[in-house]
Amino acid sequence: MAKDVTTYTIKEALAARVDDHVEIAVEAEDGTKLKLKAKPDQLDALVGDLEAILDADDGDAA
């Protein structure tokens, strides 16, 4: 990752469809609040990545 990236630990996250995109509201443990906007195809790619990560973790536990 780039040096100018800040890492936050999620306290809460919510998602909602708004018109032609999805908005994800995130609150970090330090109180920082972010709103992310994404197109459905971007979220499909993200979900695929997350599923692969979680499936790999499940395989490690076996």
ABEGO torsion letter per residue (X at the ends): XBAABBBBBBABBBBBBBEABBBBBBBBAAGBBBBBBBBAAAAAAAAAAAAAAAAAAAAAAX
